[in-house]
């Protein structure tokens, strides 16, 4: 690697990356992900290398482990929740199996909680994240839609590639979603300019943009691959479903896998009513961990009182330690490790069954709805 670091600086971190270390970060990424970058991107600094949010560990005078940590806000039926997202987790092959990534990940979790984040969203599902108490969560439904799966009707909405000038229309559609990330307009402007393996398409009806879909291809699949999956969508659900035949044709693909949160009951109904078979799962490509359950539930207080009688909502209490979450209602109490508590709150296969009055309250609240990461993928 390029930087020369000696003396007490030879073994540093976890710490934020420095401005002059961008080339060093690029070298580390190529060493770890080179096979997935493609030959052109391996010959130059990958454009997604950023100092912003980069946490690193240095050993023997060079950067050897990296995590990118960024913050976002969710809007859940009007409640604003701060979350931390993690991606780009890697350790140089020469320094693996020494616990560096685990050390960096736990440090980032502490930093994120101190910054006021109540949830940690991790791009990945490997054992490293599960050992850090992150779990599969957020119930989704998924279905494969091929050519001919949905009847093409005269006058149906039409799909076309998204263009930079569509950003305002797409932003309005996304802002109307009841469960979404809170975004600045530049996110849409950048995405609609083209985004590698994730490409936006708009659905038009009578000259107006009424929905949009971000189609992604899996890492390692060539651009000419004829399969895609939906990483984000927004807008009029009926137009979205009716526009899928046009989308398949315009994108020149044979099959789209549609993934959507189970809280989107309207889309669930429309796809099922179109004769499609819906499977179940959890949030694709991600694991999640609770960072601060009491803070999360304070932020979701309007959501809670809308779902529970006021007396029942007032009787609920939430606590969290380094290893456990506690849910109580009056004399009833339930203690869970962080992983099982996360699965209970966000919905996942590890969620336990809870009975009595406490169970009635928790079943009315959880799982809380959560959006697809989509353009907020880290």
Secondary structure, DSSP 4 states (H G I P E B T S, - for coil): ------GGGSSEEEEEPPGGGHHHHHHHHHHHHHHHH-HHHHTS--TT--STTEEEEEETTEEEEEEEEEEEEEEETTEEEEEEEEEEEEE-GGGTTSSHHHHHHHHHHHHHHHTT--EEEEE--SHHHHHTT-B--SEEEEEEEETTSS---TT--EEEE--GGGHHHHHHHHHT-SEEEE--HHHHHHHTT--TTEEEEEEEETTEEEEEEEEE--TTS-TT-SEEEEEEEEE-HHHHHHTHHHHHHHTT-SEEEEEEETT-HHHHHHHHHTTPPPEEEE-TTEEEEES-HHHHHHHTHHHHHHHS-HHHHHHEEEEE-SSEEEEEETTEEEEEEHHHHHHHHH--TTPPP--HHHHHHHHHH-SPP----GGG--
